[in-house]
Amino acid sequence: MLAPKTILSVFLLLFVTSTAFAASPFVKGELLVQQTVKATKANVDKAIKDNGGDVLEELPQIRVKRIRVPEKNFDKVKAALSKNPNFTFVEENFIAQGMLVPNDSYFSSQWHHNNIMSSSAWEMGVGSTEIPIAIIDSGVDPDHPDLMAKLLPGFNFLLGNSDTHDVLGHGTAVSGSAGALSNNATGVAGVAWNNPIMPLVVLNSSNWATYTDISNAIIYAVNNGAKVINISIGGSSFSSTLDNAVNYAWNNGVLVFASAANENTSVRYYPAACTNAVAVAATDSADNRASFSNYGDWITLAAPGVSILTTNNGGGYGYWSGTSFASPITAGLAALVWSANPDLTHQQILEILKSTADDLGATGFDNIYGYGRINAYNAMMEVMNIQPEPDTEPPSVALTSPSNNAVVSGDVSITATAADNVAVEKVEFRVNGTLLVADALAPFAATWDASSAASGYYTIEAKAFDSSGNTSLADTVQVVIEEVAVIDVEPPSVVLTSPSNNAVVSGDVSITATAADNVAVEKVEFRVNGTLVATDTVAPFAAAWDASSAAGGYYTIEAKAFDSTGNVSLADTVQVVVEEVVVVTDSLPPVVTILSPSNGATLTSKTTVTATASDEGGVVEMKIYVNGVLRSTKASDSIIWRWNTRKVSNGTYVIRIEAKDSAGNVGFDDIVLYK
């Protein structure tokens, strides 16, 4: 039975779930962008920088960057980058949320094992350490007696470290549903007894997760050996980033199971509705659709998800409801079945789950149960009867760009198509036998920087690999780099735009100019009476001349432009006049007035000290001293300091407030306080 405190937490989480997603929340000031295959790093970085953005994070496997942009220009920046040819897509960094449903009616046993016939399935196998399950969630209780012996090292994407303690409780419950320790005379039984659990933390203590963190966790799980991934988190906004991450898992032979969400709607939730994810709906003990479960033509399978007895954060047990628990029960079954025959492909495992599910509702596939409610016994019977044939068929690959005998230069875009009877694991691109890049994500592509390559013939090669180690025949094209010599003899031009000719100037004089060149302007030099004042390399070209100490008279300002080949423009000049200025010395200090407290006042527990100052030249700074100790400073002609005097010792306190003007003169006012 859940403690009252636990029940309240679950209810609060449900409240957030049922109200938050209508607005499709996302991280403010962040965008996810995917660069095109042909885009260069320089062009991508320039486009981001020109729109006031900076890169926070990269997902190189799917060519996605998480960038920060000014919030006040968010919509304009998104629109501008969406039109930029260097990007495939631009989208918000949406936020997903854990799926929980409260329940105040408890069962005394794990009824779901009876419905899916787990006991009969376990007669044929109880899982294997060779098929790990990644739980992308809020973490896992590392000391829970039904989980601690099964945990693999994981990662915390919220903190950027390996601390995978559960920050919410959701992840511990999900993990127990998939694979709690079993046959150990303790607690509950998971579906997959022997399969280890890899905890990956993306869901924070407020029950939110960003699509970036979820995508990163999927990639991490794939790269670190997980064969089954469970994500009991969902958001109502489609994301190409998330879809690419799920595809990355699928293309690497990994199954991603995701909860369909608990909104009682046909609205698609992600990642469950992603192209290659397995979307799991929830059923009750009578095999009816759970009242909260989402439905639709995007549902793949259904599984028990009401009052599931599982592990609780802190070492106990409790009943949980939601598609959050239907999904890991299904993921656990996938790991159990795969353990019985590790040679099967992920497509074969998924097909077994679908073909052996109990066909509930309308005959065949339907929008409530998908292909049916999972049946562990049927699935294990099916896998035990399969004798997989080894995959010996190699993939095929074809270079699609550049064409044979093409003349190339600069950044060369190389693309290829590849196919396999099971799955293409990667395509390697080589130039003259040297590996350039290996791409694991279709469309397969690489960029070759040929800007410094000598002229001549080069052989570009593409070779495909599948997950069984089969390798395609290489496809090759020959390209030509021709040496082109361009001599630039045309000088740039320059025009001074400010100040105007014969202008009267003083103090800091702003000098501006425009410059142009047939190739590129390298710099503009600014001189006054022949002496170099500044060199500017970035348009708009400008300089500042401090004429405050210049003697009265005429001065010649000159601008000259240079290009990268060394050509120099004719100088453009203007004449200006500096008039002598009589400087009046300011020797009068500011006048300081302490407004509160009054002189001789007695200190209370909290005392507010306020003062103003006036000066003909302007006050630049005010300071408050207590018994000679500086306590507050402000660059203003007024100051307020709230002094907590509750613990101040009894005695006499001299408050001095000083004010300084722009000439450095200092005035002050004193008062004496008592306690």
NUTOR-11535 format. One record per residue (C-alpha): residue number from 1; x, y, z; residue in one letter. Coordinates in Angstrom, 1 decimal. Example, Ala and Ser with C-alpha at 12.3 -4.5 7.8 and 13.67 -1.06 7.14 Angstrom:
2
 tiro   east  north     up torti
    1   12.3   -4.5    7.8     A
    2   13.7   -1.1    7.1     S
END
This chain:
675
 tiro   east  north     up torti
    1    0.0    0.0    0.0     M
    2    1.3    3.4   -0.9     L
    3    1.9    5.8    2.1     A
    4   -0.3    8.9    2.1     P
    5    2.7   11.0    1.2     K
    6    3.5    8.9   -1.8     T
    7   -0.1    9.0   -3.0     I
    8    0.0   12.8   -2.8     L
    9    3.2   12.9   -4.9     S
   10    1.6   10.7   -7.6     V
   11   -1.6   12.9   -7.6     F
   12    0.4   16.1   -8.0     L
   13    2.3   14.5  -10.9     L
   14   -0.9   13.5  -12.6     L
   15   -2.2   17.1  -12.2     F
   16    0.9   18.4  -14.1     V
   17    0.5   15.7  -16.7     T
   18   -3.1   16.4  -17.5     S
   19   -2.8   20.2  -17.8     T
   20    0.7   21.0  -19.1     A
   21    0.9   19.5  -22.5     F
   22   -1.8   21.4  -24.2     A
   23    0.6   24.3  -24.5     A
   24    3.4   22.1  -26.0     S
   25    6.0   23.4  -23.6     P
   26    9.6   23.9  -24.7     F
   27   12.9   25.3  -23.2     V
   28   12.7   29.1  -23.6     K
   29   15.5   30.6  -25.7     G
   30   16.6   27.2  -27.2     E
   31   16.2   25.7  -30.6     L
   32   17.3   22.4  -32.2     L
   33   18.7   22.6  -35.7     V
   34   19.8   19.9  -38.1     Q
   35   22.4   20.9  -40.7     Q
   36   22.0   19.6  -44.2     T
   37   24.4   17.0  -45.6     V
   38   26.1   19.6  -47.8     K
   39   26.3   22.3  -45.1     A
   40   29.8   23.3  -44.0     T
   41   30.7   24.0  -40.4     K
   42   31.7   27.5  -41.3     A
   43   28.4   28.3  -42.9     N
   44   26.4   26.7  -40.1     V
   45   28.3   28.5  -37.4     D
   46   28.0   31.8  -39.3     K
   47   24.3   31.4  -39.7     A
   48   23.8   30.7  -36.0     I
   49   26.1   33.6  -34.9     K
   50   24.5   36.1  -37.4     D
   51   21.2   35.4  -35.7     N
   52   22.5   36.0  -32.2     G
   53   22.8   32.3  -31.3     G
   54   25.5   30.2  -29.8     D
   55   25.9   26.4  -29.7     V
   56   25.2   24.7  -26.3     L
   57   25.4   21.1  -27.3     E
   58   25.8   18.8  -30.4     E
   59   24.3   15.4  -31.3     L
   60   26.8   14.6  -34.1     P
   61   25.3   11.2  -34.9     Q
   62   22.1   12.9  -36.2     I
   63   23.7   16.2  -37.2     R
   64   21.7   18.2  -34.6     V
   65   22.8   21.2  -32.5     K
   66   21.1   22.7  -29.5     R
   67   21.5   26.4  -29.7     I
   68   20.6   29.4  -27.4     R
   69   19.0   32.4  -29.1     V
   70   17.7   35.7  -27.7     P
   71   14.3   35.1  -26.2     E
   72   13.0   38.5  -27.4     K
   73   13.7   37.6  -31.0     N
   74   12.9   33.9  -30.6     F
   75   10.2   33.7  -33.3     D
   76   12.2   35.8  -35.8     K
   77   15.4   33.8  -35.3     V
   78   13.5   30.5  -35.8     K
   79   11.9   31.9  -39.0     A
   80   15.2   33.1  -40.3     A
   81   17.0   29.8  -39.6     L
   82   14.1   27.8  -41.1     S
   83   14.6   29.6  -44.4     K
   84   18.4   29.2  -44.3     N
   85   19.5   26.5  -46.8     P
   86   22.1   25.1  -44.4     N
   87   19.4   23.5  -42.2     F
   88   17.1   20.6  -42.7     T
   89   14.8   21.6  -39.9     F
   90   14.6   24.1  -37.0     V
   91   12.4   23.4  -34.0     E
   92   11.9   24.2  -30.3     E
   93   13.6   22.0  -27.6     N
   94   10.2   20.6  -26.5     F
   95    9.7   19.2  -23.0     I
   96    8.3   15.7  -22.3     A
   97    6.8   14.5  -19.0     Q
   98    6.6   11.3  -17.1     G
   99    3.3    9.4  -17.4     M
  100    1.6    8.6  -14.1     L
  101   -2.0    7.9  -13.1     V
  102   -3.1    8.0   -9.4     P
  103   -4.8    5.0   -7.9     N
  104   -6.2    4.6   -4.4     D
  105   -7.4    1.0   -4.7     S
  106   -4.7   -1.6   -4.2     Y
  107   -4.3   -5.2   -5.2     F
  108   -2.5   -7.8   -3.1     S
  109   -0.5   -9.3   -6.0     S
  110    0.9   -8.7   -9.4     Q
  111   -2.2   -9.5  -11.4     W
  112   -0.5   -8.6  -14.7     H
  113    1.7  -11.7  -14.7     H
  114   -1.4  -13.9  -14.8     N
  115   -2.8  -12.0  -17.7     N
  116    0.3  -12.2  -19.9     I
  117    1.1  -15.7  -18.7     M
  118    4.5  -14.9  -17.3     S
  119    4.9  -18.0  -15.2     S
  120    4.4  -20.3  -18.2     S
  121    6.9  -18.2  -20.1     A
  122    9.5  -18.4  -17.3     W
  123    9.5  -22.2  -17.7     E
  124   11.3  -21.6  -21.0     M
  125   13.7  -18.9  -19.8     G
  126   14.2  -16.1  -17.4     V
  127   16.4  -13.7  -19.3     G
  128   20.1  -13.1  -19.9     S
  129   22.8  -10.6  -18.9     T
  130   23.7  -10.3  -22.6     E
  131   20.5   -8.2  -23.3     I
  132   20.6   -5.0  -21.2     P
  133   17.5   -2.8  -20.8     I
  134   18.1    1.0  -20.7     A
  135   15.5    2.8  -18.6     I
  136   15.4    6.5  -19.7     I
  137   13.6    8.1  -16.8     D
  138   14.2    9.8  -13.4     S
  139   16.9    7.4  -12.2     G
  140   16.8    4.2  -10.1     V
  141   17.1    3.7   -6.3     D
  142   20.6    2.1   -6.2     P
  143   20.0    0.5   -2.8     D
  144   16.6   -1.2   -3.5     H
  145   16.9   -4.9   -2.6     P
  146   15.0   -5.9   -5.8     D
  147   17.1   -3.8   -8.1     L
  148   20.6   -3.1   -6.7     M
  149   22.2   -6.3   -8.0     A
  150   21.0   -5.6  -11.6     K
  151   22.2   -2.1  -12.2     L
  152   24.7   -1.2  -14.8     L
  153   26.7    2.1  -14.8     P
  154   24.5    4.8  -16.3     G
  155   24.5    8.5  -16.8     F
  156   22.7   11.6  -15.5     N
  157   21.9   14.0  -18.4     F
  158   20.6   16.6  -15.9     L
  159   23.8   16.9  -14.0     L
  160   26.3   15.7  -16.6     G
  161   27.7   12.9  -14.3     N
  162   27.2    9.3  -13.4     S
  163   24.9    9.8  -10.4     D
  164   21.8    7.9  -11.3     T
  165   19.9    8.2   -8.0     H
  166   16.1    8.5   -8.6     D
  167   15.1   12.2   -8.2     V
  168   11.4   11.5   -8.6     L
  169   10.5    7.8   -7.9     G
  170    9.1    7.2  -11.3     H
  171   12.2    5.5  -12.7     G
  172   12.5    3.1   -9.8     T
  173    8.9    2.0  -10.4     A
  174    9.4    1.6  -14.1     V
  175   12.6   -0.4  -13.7     S
  176   10.9   -2.8  -11.3     G
  177    8.1   -3.4  -13.8     S
  178   10.6   -4.4  -16.5     A
  179   13.1   -6.4  -14.5     G
  180   13.0   -6.5  -10.7     A
  181   15.1   -9.3   -9.2     L
  182   13.0  -12.4   -9.1     S
  183   12.9  -15.8   -7.4     N
  184   14.8  -14.2   -4.5     N
  185   12.2  -14.4   -1.8     A
  186   11.9  -10.6   -1.7     T
  187    9.4   -8.1   -3.0     G
  188    8.1   -8.4   -6.5     V
  189    9.0  -10.1   -9.8     A
  190   10.0   -8.3  -13.0     G
  191    9.2   -9.7  -16.4     V
  192   12.9  -10.2  -17.3     A
  193   14.6  -11.8  -14.3     W
  194   18.3  -11.7  -15.3     N
  195   18.5   -8.8  -17.7     N
  196   20.6   -5.9  -16.3     P
  197   19.2   -2.4  -16.1     I
  198   21.0    0.7  -17.4     M
  199   19.6    3.8  -15.6     P
  200   19.7    7.0  -17.7     L
  201   18.4   10.2  -16.0     V
  202   16.5   12.8  -18.0     V
  203   13.4   13.3  -16.0     L
  204   13.8   15.9  -13.2     N
  205   12.2   16.2   -9.8     S
  206    9.4   18.3  -11.3     S
  207    8.6   15.5  -13.7     N
  208    9.9   17.3  -16.9     W
  209   12.5   16.2  -19.5     A
  210   13.8   18.0  -22.5     T
  211   13.7   16.3  -26.0     Y
  212   17.5   17.0  -26.2     T
  213   18.2   15.0  -23.0     D
  214   15.9   12.1  -24.2     I
  215   17.6   12.0  -27.6     S
  216   21.1   12.1  -26.0     N
  217   20.1    9.2  -23.7     A
  218   18.9    7.1  -26.6     I
  219   22.2    7.6  -28.4     I
  220   24.1    6.9  -25.2     Y
  221   22.1    3.7  -24.6     A
  222   22.8    2.5  -28.2     V
  223   26.5    3.3  -28.0     N
  224   26.9    1.6  -24.6     N
  225   25.4   -1.8  -25.5     G
  226   21.7   -1.6  -24.6     A
  227   19.5   -3.8  -26.8     K
  228   16.2   -2.7  -25.4     V
  229   15.3    0.9  -24.4     I
  230   12.2    2.0  -22.4     N
  231   11.0    5.6  -22.3     I
  232    8.0    6.1  -20.1     S
  233    7.9    9.8  -20.9     I
  234    6.0   11.7  -23.6     G
  235    5.3   15.1  -25.1     G
  236    2.6   16.1  -27.5     S
  237    4.9   17.9  -30.0     S
  238    6.6   16.1  -32.8     F
  239   10.4   16.6  -33.0     S
  240   12.7   15.7  -35.8     S
  241   15.5   15.5  -33.3     T
  242   13.7   12.9  -31.3     L
  243   12.6   11.0  -34.4     D
  244   16.2   11.0  -35.7     N
  245   17.4    9.6  -32.3     A
  246   14.8    6.8  -32.4     V
  247   15.9    6.0  -36.0     N
  248   19.5    5.9  -34.8     Y
  249   18.5    3.2  -32.4     A
  250   16.5    1.3  -35.0     W
  251   19.3    1.5  -37.6     N
  252   21.7    0.1  -35.0     N
  253   19.4   -2.9  -34.2     G
  254   18.0   -1.6  -30.9     V
  255   14.3   -1.6  -29.9     L
  256   12.8    1.6  -28.4     V
  257    9.6    1.1  -26.3     F
  258    7.6    4.2  -25.2     A
  259    4.5    4.8  -23.2     S
  260    1.5    6.1  -25.3     A
  261    0.6    8.6  -22.5     A
  262   -2.4    8.9  -20.2     N
  263   -4.6   11.6  -21.8     E
  264   -7.5    9.4  -23.1     N
  265   -7.0   10.8  -26.5     T
  266   -5.9    9.8  -30.0     S
  267   -3.4   12.7  -30.1     V
  268    0.0   11.4  -30.8     R
  269    2.6   11.5  -28.1     Y
  270    6.3   11.3  -28.7     Y
  271    8.6    9.4  -28.7     P
  272    5.9    6.7  -28.7     A
  273    4.6    8.0  -32.1     A
  274    8.0    8.3  -33.6     C
  275    8.5    6.3  -36.9     T
  276   10.5    3.4  -35.4     N
  277    9.3    3.5  -31.8     A
  278    7.0    0.8  -30.3     V
  279    4.0    2.7  -28.8     A
  280    2.5    0.8  -25.9     V
  281   -1.1    1.4  -24.6     A
  282   -2.4    0.3  -21.2     A
  283   -5.0   -2.4  -20.3     T
  284   -6.7   -3.2  -17.0     D
  285   -7.1   -6.6  -15.2     S
  286  -10.2   -7.4  -17.4     A
  287   -8.2   -6.7  -20.6     D
  288  -10.2   -3.5  -21.3     N
  289   -8.5   -0.4  -22.4     R
  290   -7.4    1.6  -19.3     A
  291   -9.6    4.6  -19.0     S
  292   -6.7    7.0  -19.2     F
  293   -4.8    5.3  -22.0     S
  294   -4.2    7.0  -25.3     N
  295   -5.3    5.2  -28.5     Y
  296   -5.1    5.6  -32.3     G
  297   -3.6    4.1  -35.4     D
  298   -0.1    4.8  -34.0     W
  299   -0.4    2.3  -31.2     I
  300    1.8   -0.8  -31.7     T
  301    0.9   -3.0  -28.7     L
  302   -1.0   -3.0  -25.4     A
  303    0.0   -4.3  -22.0     A
  304   -1.2   -4.2  -18.3     P
  305   -0.9   -0.7  -16.9     G
  306   -3.4   -0.4  -14.0     V
  307   -2.5   -1.0  -10.4     S
  308    0.9   -2.5  -11.2     I
  309    2.7   -3.6   -8.0     L
  310    6.3   -2.6   -8.4     T
  311    9.4   -1.2   -6.7     T
  312    9.3    2.2   -4.9     N
  313   12.1    4.6   -4.4     N
  314   13.4    4.2   -0.8     G
  315   13.3    0.4   -0.8     G
  316    9.5   -0.4   -0.6     G
  317    6.8   -1.4   -3.0     Y
  318    3.6    0.2   -4.2     G
  319    0.8    0.1   -6.8     Y
  320    1.3    2.4   -9.9     W
  321   -0.9    3.0  -12.9     S
  322   -0.2    4.4  -16.3     G
  323    1.1    3.6  -19.7     T
  324    4.4    4.3  -18.0     S
  325    4.2    0.7  -16.7     F
  326    2.6   -1.0  -19.7     A
  327    5.7    0.1  -21.7     S
  328    8.4   -1.4  -19.4     P
  329    6.4   -4.6  -19.0     I
  330    6.5   -4.9  -22.8     T
  331   10.2   -3.9  -22.9     A
  332   10.9   -6.5  -20.3     G
  333    9.2   -9.1  -22.4     L
  334   11.2   -8.1  -25.5     A
  335   14.4   -8.6  -23.4     A
  336   13.1  -12.0  -22.1     L
  337   12.3  -13.2  -25.6     V
  338   15.6  -11.8  -27.1     W
  339   17.6  -13.6  -24.4     S
  340   16.1  -16.9  -25.5     A
  341   17.6  -16.3  -29.0     N
  342   20.1  -13.5  -29.1     P
  343   20.9  -14.2  -32.8     D
  344   17.5  -12.8  -33.8     L
  345   17.3   -9.2  -35.2     T
  346   15.3   -6.4  -33.6     H
  347   12.8   -6.7  -36.4     Q
  348   12.3  -10.4  -35.7     Q
  349   11.8   -9.7  -32.0     I
  350    9.2   -7.0  -32.6     L
  351    7.4   -9.2  -35.1     E
  352    7.2  -12.0  -32.5     I
  353    5.7   -9.7  -29.9     L
  354    3.1   -8.5  -32.5     K
  355    2.3  -11.9  -33.9     S
  356    1.9  -13.6  -30.6     T
  357   -0.2  -10.9  -28.8     A
  358   -3.7  -11.7  -27.8     D
  359   -6.0  -10.2  -30.4     D
  360   -8.5   -8.2  -28.2     L
  361  -11.1   -5.8  -29.5     G
  362  -11.7   -5.7  -33.2     A
  363  -10.2   -8.5  -35.2     T
  364   -6.7   -7.8  -36.4     G
  365   -5.0   -4.5  -35.8     F
  366   -7.1   -1.8  -34.1     D
  367   -6.7    1.6  -32.6     N
  368   -7.1    0.4  -29.0     I
  369   -4.8   -2.5  -28.6     Y
  370   -2.6   -2.2  -31.8     G
  371   -1.6   -5.7  -32.7     Y
  372   -3.0   -6.9  -29.3     G
  373   -2.2   -7.3  -25.6     R
  374    1.2   -9.0  -25.2     I
  375    1.4  -12.7  -24.2     N
  376    4.7  -13.7  -22.7     A
  377    4.0  -17.5  -23.0     Y
  378    3.0  -17.3  -26.7     N
  379    6.1  -15.1  -27.4     A
  380    8.5  -17.5  -25.7     M
  381    6.9  -20.5  -27.4     M
  382    7.4  -18.7  -30.8     E
  383   11.0  -17.8  -30.2     V
  384   11.9  -21.3  -29.0     M
  385   10.6  -22.7  -32.3     N
  386   12.7  -20.2  -34.5     I
  387   15.9  -21.4  -36.0     Q
  388   17.3  -18.2  -37.4     P
  389   19.4  -18.4  -40.5     E
  390   22.6  -16.5  -40.3     P
  391   22.7  -13.3  -42.3     D
  392   25.3  -13.7  -45.0     T
  393   23.9  -11.3  -47.6     E
  394   26.1   -8.2  -48.0     P
  395   24.6   -4.7  -48.2     P
  396   24.8   -2.7  -51.4     S
  397   26.0    0.9  -51.8     V
  398   26.0    3.4  -54.7     A
  399   27.7    6.8  -54.7     L
  400   25.2    9.4  -55.9     T
  401   27.5   12.5  -55.7     S
  402   29.9   13.7  -57.1     P
  403   29.6   12.2  -60.6     S
  404   32.5   10.3  -62.2     N
  405   35.2   12.6  -63.6     N
  406   33.6   15.7  -62.0     A
  407   35.8   18.7  -61.5     V
  408   35.7   19.6  -57.8     V
  409   37.1   22.2  -55.4     S
  410   36.6   23.5  -51.8     G
  411   34.1   21.6  -49.7     D
  412   33.1   18.6  -51.7     V
  413   29.7   17.0  -50.8     S
  414   29.8   13.2  -51.1     I
  415   26.5   11.2  -50.9     T
  416   25.5    7.6  -51.2     A
  417   22.6    5.3  -50.9     T
  418   22.8    1.9  -49.2     A
  419   20.5   -1.0  -48.7     A
  420   20.5   -4.4  -46.8     D
  421   18.2   -7.3  -46.2     N
  422   18.3   -6.5  -42.4     V
  423   19.9   -3.2  -41.7     A
  424   22.8   -1.0  -42.8     V
  425   25.0   -0.3  -39.8     E
  426   27.3    2.3  -41.5     K
  427   28.8    3.6  -44.7     V
  428   32.5    4.5  -44.8     E
  429   33.7    7.1  -47.2     F
  430   37.4    7.2  -48.3     R
  431   39.5    9.5  -50.5     V
  432   42.5    7.8  -52.1     N
  433   42.1    5.0  -49.5     G
  434   42.1    7.3  -46.5     T
  435   39.0    7.1  -44.3     L
  436   37.2   10.4  -44.4     L
  437   34.1    9.6  -42.3     V
  438   31.8    6.8  -41.3     A
  439   28.1    7.7  -41.3     D
  440   25.5    5.6  -39.5     A
  441   22.5    7.6  -40.4     L
  442   20.7    7.7  -43.8     A
  443   20.9    9.7  -46.0     P
  444   24.6    8.7  -45.9     F
  445   26.9   11.6  -46.6     A
  446   30.3   13.1  -46.0     A
  447   32.1   16.4  -46.7     T
  448   35.6   16.5  -48.0     W
  449   37.6   19.6  -47.6     D
  450   39.6   19.7  -50.9     A
  451   40.6   23.4  -50.6     S
  452   44.2   22.4  -49.7     S
  453   44.5   19.4  -52.0     A
  454   46.9   19.4  -54.8     A
  455   45.6   19.4  -58.4     S
  456   45.2   15.9  -59.9     G
  457   42.9   12.9  -59.9     Y
  458   41.3   11.5  -56.7     Y
  459   39.4    8.3  -56.1     T
  460   36.3    8.6  -53.8     I
  461   35.1    5.3  -52.4     E
  462   32.0    4.3  -50.4     A
  463   31.6    0.9  -48.6     K
  464   28.5   -0.3  -46.6     A
  465   28.5   -2.6  -43.6     F
  466   25.6   -4.4  -41.9     D
  467   25.1   -5.5  -38.3     S
  468   26.2   -9.1  -39.1     S
  469   29.6   -7.9  -40.4     G
  470   28.8   -8.3  -44.1     N
  471   30.5   -5.7  -46.3     T
  472   29.5   -4.4  -49.7     S
  473   31.7   -4.1  -52.7     L
  474   33.1   -0.6  -52.8     A
  475   31.6    1.9  -55.2     D
  476   34.1    4.4  -56.5     T
  477   34.2    7.5  -58.7     V
  478   37.2    9.5  -59.9     Q
  479   37.2   13.3  -59.6     V
  480   39.6   16.0  -60.7     V
  481   41.0   19.0  -58.8     I
  482   42.2   21.6  -61.2     E
  483   44.7   24.2  -60.0     E
  484   43.3   27.7  -60.7     V
  485   45.5   30.7  -60.3     A
  486   43.7   34.0  -59.8     V
  487   45.7   37.3  -59.7     I
  488   43.8   40.2  -58.1     D
  489   45.2   43.5  -59.1     V
  490   42.1   45.7  -58.5     E
  491   42.5   48.0  -55.5     P
  492   39.6   48.5  -53.0     P
  493   37.8   51.8  -52.6     S
  494   37.1   53.8  -49.4     V
  495   34.9   56.8  -48.5     V
  496   34.9   58.6  -45.2     L
  497   31.3   59.1  -44.0     T
  498   31.9   60.9  -40.7     S
  499   32.9   63.5  -39.7     P
  500   32.1   65.8  -42.5     S
  501   34.6   68.2  -44.1     N
  502   35.4   71.3  -42.0     N
  503   33.4   70.0  -39.1     A
  504   34.1   71.4  -35.6     V
  505   35.0   68.5  -33.3     V
  506   36.1   68.0  -29.7     S
  507   36.4   65.1  -27.1     G
  508   36.0   61.6  -28.5     D
  509   35.5   61.9  -32.3     V
  510   33.8   59.1  -34.1     S
  511   35.3   58.3  -37.5     I
  512   33.4   56.0  -39.9     T
  513   34.0   54.9  -43.5     A
  514   32.7   52.5  -46.1     T
  515   35.0   50.3  -48.2     A
  516   34.5   47.9  -51.1     A
  517   36.6   45.4  -53.1     D
  518   36.1   43.0  -55.9     N
  519   37.2   40.1  -53.6     V
  520   37.3   41.3  -50.0     A
  521   38.4   44.2  -47.9     V
  522   41.0   43.1  -45.4     E
  523   41.3   46.3  -43.3     K
  524   40.8   50.0  -43.2     V
  525   43.5   52.2  -41.6     E
  526   42.5   55.6  -40.0     F
  527   45.1   58.4  -39.6     R
  528   45.1   61.9  -38.1     V
  529   47.7   64.3  -39.5     N
  530   49.5   61.2  -40.8     G
  531   49.6   59.3  -37.5     T
  532   47.8   55.9  -37.3     L
  533   44.9   56.1  -35.0     V
  534   43.2   52.7  -35.5     A
  535   42.9   49.7  -37.9     T
  536   39.5   48.1  -38.4     D
  537   39.0   44.7  -40.1     T
  538   35.2   44.3  -39.8     V
  539   32.6   46.4  -41.5     A
  540   31.2   48.9  -40.7     P
  541   34.7   50.3  -40.5     F
  542   35.2   52.8  -37.7     A
  543   37.7   54.4  -35.3     A
  544   37.6   56.7  -32.3     A
  545   40.0   59.7  -32.0     W
  546   40.5   61.2  -28.6     D
  547   40.8   64.9  -29.4     A
  548   40.3   66.1  -25.8     S
  549   44.0   66.9  -25.4     S
  550   44.5   68.1  -29.0     A
  551   45.5   71.8  -29.4     A
  552   43.1   74.1  -31.2     G
  553   43.5   74.1  -35.0     G
  554   43.0   72.2  -38.3     Y
  555   43.5   68.4  -38.5     Y
  556   43.4   66.1  -41.5     T
  557   41.6   62.7  -41.1     I
  558   42.6   60.0  -43.6     E
  559   41.1   56.6  -44.4     A
  560   42.9   54.0  -46.5     K
  561   41.6   50.5  -47.5     A
  562   43.6   47.3  -48.1     F
  563   42.5   43.9  -49.6     D
  564   43.9   40.4  -48.9     S
  565   46.2   40.6  -52.0     T
  566   47.9   43.7  -50.8     G
  567   46.2   46.2  -53.1     N
  568   45.7   49.6  -51.4     V
  569   43.0   52.2  -52.1     S
  570   43.6   55.9  -52.7     L
  571   43.3   57.7  -49.4     A
  572   40.1   59.6  -48.7     D
  573   40.5   62.7  -46.4     T
  574   38.5   65.4  -44.6     V
  575   39.7   68.4  -42.7     Q
  576   38.2   69.2  -39.2     V
  577   38.7   72.0  -36.7     V
  578   39.5   71.5  -33.0     V
  579   38.5   74.5  -31.0     E
  580   40.3   75.3  -27.7     E
  581   38.2   74.6  -24.7     V
  582   38.6   76.5  -21.4     V
  583   38.4   73.9  -18.7     V
  584   36.8   75.0  -15.4     V
  585   38.2   73.0  -12.4     T
  586   35.6   71.5  -10.1     D
  587   36.8   71.5   -6.5     S
  588   33.4   71.5   -4.6     L
  589   32.4   68.2   -3.0     P
  590   28.9   66.8   -3.3     P
  591   26.4   67.7   -0.5     V
  592   25.2   64.5    1.3     V
  593   21.9   64.3    3.3     T
  594   21.1   61.3    5.4     I
  595   17.3   61.0    5.3     L
  596   16.9   58.1    7.7     S
  597   17.3   57.1   10.4     P
  598   17.6   60.3   12.4     S
  599   20.7   61.2   14.3     N
  600   20.7   59.7   17.8     G
  601   18.1   57.1   17.0     A
  602   17.9   53.7   18.7     T
  603   18.5   50.7   16.4     L
  604   15.6   48.2   15.9     T
  605   15.8   44.6   14.6     S
  606   15.9   45.9   11.0     K
  607   17.0   49.5   10.1     T
  608   16.8   51.1    6.7     T
  609   19.5   53.7    5.9     V
  610   18.7   56.1    3.1     T
  611   20.5   59.2    1.8     A
  612   20.8   61.5   -1.2     T
  613   23.6   63.6   -2.6     A
  614   23.7   66.6   -5.0     S
  615   26.6   68.1   -7.0     D
  616   26.8   70.5   -9.9     E
  617   29.0   68.1  -11.9     G
  618   26.9   65.0  -11.0     G
  619   27.3   62.3   -8.3     V
  620   29.0   59.1   -9.6     V
  621   29.2   57.0   -6.4     E
  622   27.8   56.7   -2.9     M
  623   29.2   54.6    0.0     K
  624   27.9   53.7    3.5     I
  625   30.3   53.1    6.4     Y
  626   29.5   51.7    9.8     V
  627   32.1   52.5   12.4     N
  628   34.6   53.0    9.5     G
  629   33.7   49.6    7.8     V
  630   32.3   49.9    4.2     L
  631   28.9   48.2    4.1     R
  632   27.3   49.3    0.8     S
  633   28.3   51.0   -2.5     T
  634   26.1   52.3   -5.3     K
  635   26.8   54.2   -8.5     A
  636   24.0   56.7   -8.0     S
  637   23.1   60.0   -6.3     D
  638   20.9   58.1   -3.8     S
  639   21.4   55.0   -1.8     I
  640   19.3   52.6    0.3     I
  641   20.7   50.0    2.7     W
  642   18.6   47.6    4.7     R
  643   20.7   46.7    7.8     W
  644   19.7   43.6    9.8     N
  645   20.6   44.7   13.3     T
  646   18.9   42.0   15.2     R
  647   22.2   40.3   16.2     K
  648   24.2   43.6   16.5     V
  649   25.9   44.1   19.9     S
  650   24.8   46.9   22.1     N
  651   26.8   50.1   21.7     G
  652   27.3   53.2   19.7     T
  653   27.4   53.2   15.8     Y
  654   28.6   56.0   13.6     V
  655   27.0   56.0   10.2     I
  656   29.0   57.9    7.6     R
  657   27.7   58.2    4.0     I
  658   30.1   59.5    1.4     E
  659   29.4   60.8   -2.1     A
  660   31.9   61.3   -4.9     K
  661   31.5   63.5   -8.0     D
  662   33.0   63.1  -11.5     S
  663   36.0   65.3  -10.5     A
  664   36.8   63.0   -7.6     G
  665   35.6   65.4   -4.9     N
  666   34.2   63.6   -1.8     V
  667   31.5   64.9    0.6     G
  668   29.9   63.2    3.6     F
  669   27.3   63.3    6.3     D
  670   27.5   61.5    9.7     D
  671   24.9   60.4   12.3     I
  672   25.2   58.4   15.5     V
  673   22.9   55.5   16.4     L
  674   22.6   53.5   19.7     Y
  675   21.7   50.0   20.7     K
END
